[in-house]
Amino acid sequence: MLQYNILRYPASTVDAGRYWHCDSRSFKSYHLLDVYAAWVGDNYRITARVDNLADEDYVSWADVFYLGQTDPSFIYANQVMMGAPRNYSVTMQWQF
């Protein structure tokens, strides 16, 4: 049996704190394509997935002045975290 899900978005975010945002930097928008497939039998399950199938380069997080620092020469100023590259995974489960 081949099982597949289309347009599944299992995500949640929890955040607290005080943040200030400005428009001094901008980054292009991006779209990611993740693919998932599962083969399920009576006593086994095999899954395969590829995250970021197109191997898109993107910025997942940026902070112009980290932790409220206002000096651009501060060692952690202007941090940018690049998003994960293409990833592959396969899992196998057996029940006995």
C-alpha positions in Angstrom: 0.0 0.0 0.0 1.4 3.4 -0.9 0.4 6.2 1.4 0.9 9.9 0.7 0.0 13.3 2.1 -0.4 16.4 0.1 -0.1 19.9 1.6 0.6 18.8 5.2 2.0 21.5 7.5 2.8 20.2 10.9 4.4 23.2 12.5 4.0 25.4 15.5 5.8 28.4 17.0 6.0 29.6 20.6 7.7 32.9 21.2 8.0 35.4 24.1 10.0 38.5 24.7 10.5 42.0 23.5 11.7 42.6 20.0 12.2 45.6 17.8 12.2 45.2 14.1 13.3 47.7 11.4 13.3 47.7 7.7 17.1 48.4 7.3 17.7 44.9 5.7 15.5 42.8 3.4 15.8 39.3 2.0 14.1 37.8 -0.9 11.2 35.5 -0.2 11.5 31.8 -0.7 9.5 28.6 -1.1 10.6 25.1 -0.1 9.5 21.8 -1.5 9.5 18.9 0.9 8.6 15.4 -0.3 7.4 12.5 1.9 6.3 8.9 1.1 5.5 5.9 3.3 5.0 2.3 2.5 3.0 0.5 5.1 2.6 -3.3 5.5 1.1 -5.6 8.1 4.1 -5.4 10.4 6.4 -2.8 8.8 6.6 0.8 7.8 9.2 2.4 5.5 9.3 6.1 5.0 11.4 8.3 2.8 11.6 12.1 2.7 13.5 14.8 1.0 13.5 18.3 2.6 14.3 21.3 0.4 14.1 19.2 -2.8 15.2 22.1 -5.0 18.2 22.8 -2.8 17.0 26.5 -2.4 19.5 28.9 -0.8 17.6 31.0 1.7 17.9 33.0 4.9 15.9 31.4 7.7 16.7 34.0 10.4 18.5 37.4 10.6 19.1 39.9 13.4 20.6 43.3 12.4 21.8 44.0 15.9 21.9 40.8 18.0 20.7 41.1 21.7 20.1 44.8 21.3 23.7 45.8 20.5 23.7 49.0 18.5 27.4 49.0 17.5 27.9 47.5 14.0 31.5 46.5 15.0 30.1 44.3 17.8 31.3 40.7 17.2 27.7 39.3 16.8 26.1 42.3 15.0 24.3 41.6 11.7 23.8 37.8 12.2 22.3 35.8 9.3 21.4 32.1 9.6 21.2 30.3 6.3 18.5 27.7 5.9 19.3 24.0 5.7 20.3 22.5 2.3 18.7 19.5 0.7 18.4 16.6 3.2 17.4 13.0 2.6 16.1 10.5 5.2 14.8 6.9 5.2 13.3 5.1 8.2 12.3 1.5 8.6 10.1 0.2 11.4 9.2 -3.4 12.2 6.8 -4.8 14.7 7.2 -8.3 16.1 
